[in-house]
């Protein structure tokens, strides 16, 4: 089923909640398209995209990264998740800053991203994020037939069609999000 799996052995994600972070498992239990997600165990020291792809034979162009952005205006901080292909970068200071109605936008500090998401740094995923956060997807991510993304922990990866990510609560496809 998964042509991008390389040497991974994916199984249906709802069958292995032990391979995802608790907020991911909670969403999988209530998400109508959960059965369309696969999960595969990996060596946590190989979770970073380039090392993961090289070791497991999964194509870099089929990997997507999720970054947490903090946008500030005065004393108000708004968070969003940006999901772009691993071969691109999110336009944080342009597109994302405007969408968050912020004067300044930057990657959220690691400690904030980890504590607010309940996920491990290097494994943060759009699946299971706080409901009030927008999930900003590049059109390329939303249109991808298959993607490898984080699972909320460094010891596994999720495999998912882009159209399923576009159905997540708070998800929106944003033109020009990726460069």
Secondary structure in CASP SS format (residue, H / E / C, confidence):
PFRMAT SS
TARGET T0000
AUTHOR 0000-0000-0000
METHOD secondary structure of the structure
MODEL  1
X C 1.00
X C 1.00
X C 1.00
X C 1.00
X C 1.00
X C 1.00
X C 1.00
X C 1.00
X C 1.00
X C 1.00
X E 1.00
X E 1.00
X H 1.00
X H 1.00
X H 1.00
X C 1.00
X H 1.00
X H 1.00
X H 1.00
X C 1.00
X C 1.00
X H 1.00
X H 1.00
X H 1.00
X H 1.00
X H 1.00
X H 1.00
X H 1.00
X C 1.00
X C 1.00
X C 1.00
X C 1.00
X C 1.00
X H 1.00
X H 1.00
X H 1.00
X C 1.00
X E 1.00
X E 1.00
X E 1.00
X E 1.00
X C 1.00
X C 1.00
X H 1.00
X H 1.00
X H 1.00
X C 1.00
X C 1.00
X H 1.00
X H 1.00
X H 1.00
X H 1.00
X H 1.00
X H 1.00
X H 1.00
X H 1.00
X C 1.00
X C 1.00
X C 1.00
X H 1.00
X H 1.00
X H 1.00
X E 1.00
X E 1.00
X E 1.00
X E 1.00
X E 1.00
X E 1.00
X E 1.00
X E 1.00
X E 1.00
X E 1.00
X E 1.00
X C 1.00
X C 1.00
X E 1.00
X E 1.00
X E 1.00
X E 1.00
X E 1.00
X E 1.00
X E 1.00
X E 1.00
X E 1.00
X E 1.00
X C 1.00
X C 1.00
X C 1.00
X C 1.00
X E 1.00
X C 1.00
X H 1.00
X H 1.00
X H 1.00
X H 1.00
X H 1.00
X H 1.00
X H 1.00
X H 1.00
X C 1.00
X C 1.00
X C 1.00
X C 1.00
X E 1.00
X E 1.00
X E 1.00
X E 1.00
X C 1.00
X C 1.00
X H 1.00
X H 1.00
X H 1.00
X H 1.00
X H 1.00
X H 1.00
X H 1.00
X H 1.00
X C 1.00
X C 1.00
X C 1.00
X C 1.00
X C 1.00
X C 1.00
X C 1.00
X C 1.00
X C 1.00
X C 1.00
X C 1.00
X C 1.00
X C 1.00
X C 1.00
X C 1.00
X C 1.00
X E 1.00
X E 1.00
X E 1.00
X E 1.00
X C 1.00
X H 1.00
X H 1.00
X H 1.00
X H 1.00
X H 1.00
X C 1.00
X C 1.00
X C 1.00
X E 1.00
X E 1.00
X E 1.00
X E 1.00
X C 1.00
X C 1.00
X C 1.00
X C 1.00
X C 1.00
X E 1.00
X E 1.00
X E 1.00
X E 1.00
X E 1.00
X C 1.00
X H 1.00
X H 1.00
X H 1.00
X H 1.00
X C 1.00
X C 1.00
X C 1.00
X C 1.00
X C 1.00
X E 1.00
X E 1.00
X E 1.00
X C 1.00
X C 1.00
X C 1.00
X C 1.00
X E 1.00
X C 1.00
END
